[in-house]
C-alpha cells in the first residue's frame, strides 16, 4: 500500500484526489488544503471532508504536523513550498506538477509568461520536489500547442494543462506504487528560465533548508 499525503487546492487538487482514491494499492492518509466555508473557493477541502479524509490547514504543513507513515507527498496546485525536513518524513519524498516544460518558465505564473513571450509550445511536468523551486528531477513531461494571440492563460490551464496534469500525476503515482522510488532526469540548467509572480504573493516556505553535517 502506498500512503499518500495530498497537498493542494481548488479544482485541480480535487480532481487529483478523485483519481487517487480510485487507485488500487494507494491510500490518501491526509490532505493539506485551505480551510473554507465556501465550496466554490476550495473544492479540495470539501472533497476531502466529504470522504472523511483528515485535513491539515494550508500553510501549516511542516515536519512537526506531517503525519507518520506517509510514503509520498503529492502536490496539486499547492502554493506552499514543501521543505526538506517535511519531505524527509515521507519514504519517497514528494512530487509536484508544474504547467510548463521545465526547466522553462519556473515560477507561479508560468502560463501567463509563456503567452506573454509568444511561445507556441508549452506543456506540463511532474518533477521531484527539491530545495529549488520547480527545480527537481523530471519524472514525466508532455507538450501542448498554444496560440499567444488567441489563447488565454485561464483557457490554457483549464482546457489543456490541468487535465494533462491530472493524467501525468496519476501515471507517476502508479509508478511509485509499482516500483518504489523512481529515478528522474536532471533538469538542464543552461535552459532554465524563471519569472516572478505577476500579481500574487510568493509561496509560503515554513521549513529552512537543512545544513550539511560538518562535524
N, C-alpha and C positions, 0 to 999 in steps of 0.2 A: 504493500500500500504506500503510495506517495502522498505524504501530508503536505498540503499547500496552504500558505498564507497569501491571500489576495489583497493587494493594496491599490486603490484606485477611486474612481468616482464616475458619476453620470452614466449616460447610455453605454459607453464603451465598457466601463467596468461591469455594468450589469449584464451586458452581452457576453463577456468573457465568463462571468460567473455561471450563467445559464448553460454554457457549453461545458464548463469544467465539471459541473455536478452530474453530467451525463456520462462522464468517462469512467469506465471500469478501472478499478485499481487506483483511483485518485479520490482524495478526501480533502475538502476545504475545512480547515480547523479554525480559521478566523478570517475576518475581513476588516481591513483598515480603510475607513472612508469618512467623509464629512457627516456629522450628525445634523439632521434637519427635520422639520415637521412638514415640509413641503415636498411631496413626492416628485413634482416636476423639477426640483432643483438637484436632487440626487437620487437617481433610480437604484444605484448600487446599495445604498443604505436600506431602502425599502425592500429590495430583493433579498438581501441577507437576513433582515429581521423576519421577513415572511417565512423564510426557511429555517428559522431558529439557529442561525449561524452566529457565534459570538462575534461582536464587533469591537473595534478599537477606534477611538476618535482620531480622525486625520490630524496629523501634526504632533501626536503623542507616541507614535510608534518608534521605539528605540530598543536598545539592548535590554533595558530593565522591564519594558512592557511586552517584549516579544514572548509569545507562548512557547513552552517547551515542546519538543517533538516535531518541529517543523522541518521538512526536508527541502522545500523550495519556496522562495518568495517570488510571487508573480506580480508585477506592477502593470496596471492597465489604466492609463490616463491619470497616473499619480503625479502630483506636483511636489511631493515630499521626497527629498533625497534620502535613500536608504543607506545609512552609514555603515562603515566597515565592521564595527562592533556588532551591529544588528545582523549583518549578513553572515558573520561567523557563527551566529546562533543557529543557522539553518545548514543542514547537511550539505547541500549543493549550492548554497549562496542564493543569488537572485537573478531573475531575468526581467527585461523590460522591452517595451515596444516603442520605437521612435518613427514618426512619419516622415522619413527621408531615407535616401540611400547613403547611410553612414559610410565614411566619415563626413559627408557633405551635410551642411546645414544642421550642425549641433545647436541646441538651444530650444527654447519653449515656443518659438514662432516659426518653426521650420517650413510649414506650408506657405505661410504668408511671404516669407523671404524667397522661397522658390518662385512664387508668382511674380514678386517684385523684380527679381533678377532675370525674368524672362525664360526660365527653364521650361523645356518642353517634355522632359522626363524627370520624374521623381519616383518615390516608392516607399516601402516600409521595411524596417529592420528589427528583428529580435536579437538582442545582444545580452551578454552577461553584465550585470551591474558591477561597477568598479568604483574606485575613488575619483575617477574622472567623469564628469557629467557627460553622458552619451558616448563614452569613450571605450567601453568594454568590448571584449571579443565578440565577433559576429557569429550568430548561430543560424540565422535564416534571413533571407533577403529576396525581395522581388520588386520589379519596377512596374510603373504605370505611366501612361502618357497624359500630359496635361496641356492646356492652352492658356498661356499667360494673358490672352486677350479676351477669352470667353469664360473661363472657369473662375470661380470664386474660392477663397480659402475654405469656407464652410461647405461648399459643394464638393470640393475635392476630398475633404475629410469624411463627410457623411456618405458619399456615393462610392468612393474608391478606397481610401486609405484605412478607414475604420473597419469595414468588412474584411479587408485584406489582413489587418492587424489581428482580428479575432482568429482568423484561419491560421496565421503563422504562429501565434501564441499556442494554440491548441496542438498544432503539429509538434512544436518543440517540447511541450509538456509531455506528450506521448513518448517522445524520445527519452526524456528523463525517467519516466515511469518504466520503460522497457529496458534501458541500457545503463541507467545510473548517470554518473557525471559525464557531461558532454564537453569535448574539447572544441572551442570555437576558433575562428580565424581572426588573427590580429588585424586591427584597422590600419590602413596605410596613412600614417600621419602626414605625409607630404601632400596628400589631397584634402586634408581636413579643413573645414571652414566652421566658424562659429559666429552666430549673430545674436545680439542682445534681444531681450523681450521688447516688443513694440509698445505695449501698454499694460503689462502685467508685472506684478512684483516677482522678485527672484524666488527660486524654490527654497522651501524650508529644509535646513540641514541640522538636525538635532545632535548628530554624533560627530565628534572630532576624529580626524584620521589617526589611526594608531601609529605611534612612533616605533621604529625598529629597535629591537633589544640591542644594547651596546655593552652589556656587562660581560 
